[in-house]
């Protein structure tokens, strides 16, 4: 199946009965859980299938992440349903206008003057720097319950506020066991309301940054 990361949530919206394209041809019985394992691409999974046999055995299609395939850009493209040329989060860091000229902005940490610089949520408000609505807002407006199974710090991060935007119930999850528990909490319900859960696992990406590609721990 040909497609990109930005096709995922438009397809979910369509499968939920919201008018719009369904480029991935998704169909949904009731709820959707979207699990993002940061740093895990199809090529890495294929090379190390023995380390993740259950996941590797269930691959049916692959998607292009888009360029640049850095976390802040990719998460924004996923949540907004558009490539970086449309949403403007064009990289891990990039120049933004400032009263003193242009300054280096870090979109992952939402800081100015580099990754360890001052918090920029006040000087560069997330919903003003990135003004497009997210597909999670579309789902919420259509009556879907929104749930986040993510590390607690992400709830109020600048990137979350810029890209995901929609209010939802937080299920704090710093470790894989927490993610599993949070997803099960979302899935086990008798409510007629439909639910969408976004779950995030970041340990693989962190290990890759610390140890480098190809390392046994990375």
Buried (B, 14 or more C-beta within 10 A) or exposed (E): EEBBBBBBBBBBBBBBEBEEEBBBEBEBEEBBBBEBBBBBEBEBBEEEEEEBEEEBEEEEEBBEBBEEEBBBBBBBBBBBBBBBEEBBBBBBBBEBEBEEEEBBBBBBBBBBBEEEBEEBBEBBEBEEBBEBBBBBBBBBEBEBBBBBBBBEEBBEBBBBBBBBBBEBBBBBBEEEEBBEBBBEBBEEEEEEEBBBBBBBBBBBBEBBEEEEEEEEEB
